[in-house]
Amino acid sequence: MTEIADGHFEQQSPIDAYGNGGFRFAEMSHVGSLLCLPTGMHKWHGVTSCQYVANNLDQIWQSADDID
């Protein structure tokens, strides 16, 4: 089974299932929010929309040209 280092899985992977506060992908499960970018799957902190704005938007802007 593949390990996610530092909350980052370095490949794009389809999400196989979601529920109970988490996701299943690449034969792994992750509890919490997930940011899916061309650079891979990233653990995403924050609970409210204000926290999402404050957290990790830099990753989205850096990947903007590669997002369809």
ABEGO torsion letter per residue (X at the ends): XBBBBGGBBABBBBBABBEGGBBBBGGBBBBEBBBBBAAEBBBBBEABAAAAAABGAAAAAAAAAABX
